[in-house]
Amino acid sequence: MRIAVMAGAVLGALCLVAAFVFANGAPQEAAMAAMACAFAVIPYVGWRASQIYEEALEARKFRKELLERLDALEKSRQI
């Protein structure tokens, strides 16, 4: 996924350069600059969302294990 982010950044940079070199006016420059931002931002957002999801899964697993250990400790103290 990190490669897609880097490729998007490079593609966005090339699109931005092309916007300033080949555009025939401000509206075309603005449209191509928006496309450049999209090429760079959308892959990053997807990558970051997957990172956050993985961190949430790890936290959920940790909390589950912690609760199981606390339950076992509580049972051992009751006996």
KAPE-V92079 format. One record per residue. N is the residue number from 1. RES is the residue in three letters. BURIAL is + if it has 9 or more other ideal C-beta (glycine too) atoms within 8 Angstrom, else -. Layout:
BEGIN
n = [N,N]
res = [RES,RES]
burial = [BURIAL,BURIAL]
END
This chain:
BEGIN
n = [1,2,3,4,5,6,7,8,9,10,11,12,13,14,15,16,17,18,19,20,21,22,23,24,25,26,27,28,29,30,31,32,33,34,35,36,37,38,39,40,41,42,43,44,45,46,47,48,49,50,51,52,53,54,55,56,57,58,59,60,61,62,63,64,65,66,67,68,69,70,71,72,73,74,75,76,77,78,79]
res = [MET,ARG,ILE,ALA,VAL,MET,ALA,GLY,ALA,VAL,LEU,GLY,ALA,LEU,CYS,LEU,VAL,ALA,ALA,PHE,VAL,PHE,ALA,ASN,GLY,ALA,PRO,GLN,GLU,ALA,ALA,MET,ALA,ALA,MET,ALA,CYS,ALA,PHE,ALA,VAL,ILE,PRO,TYR,VAL,GLY,TRP,ARG,ALA,SER,GLN,ILE,TYR,GLU,GLU,ALA,LEU,GLU,ALA,ARG,LYS,PHE,ARG,LYS,GLU,LEU,LEU,GLU,ARG,LEU,ASP,ALA,LEU,GLU,LYS,SER,ARG,GLN,ILE]
burial = [-,-,-,+,+,-,+,+,+,-,+,+,+,-,+,+,-,+,+,-,-,-,+,-,-,-,-,+,+,-,+,+,+,-,+,+,+,+,+,+,+,+,+,+,-,+,+,-,-,+,-,-,-,-,-,-,-,-,-,-,-,-,-,-,-,-,-,-,-,-,-,-,-,-,-,-,-,-,-]
END
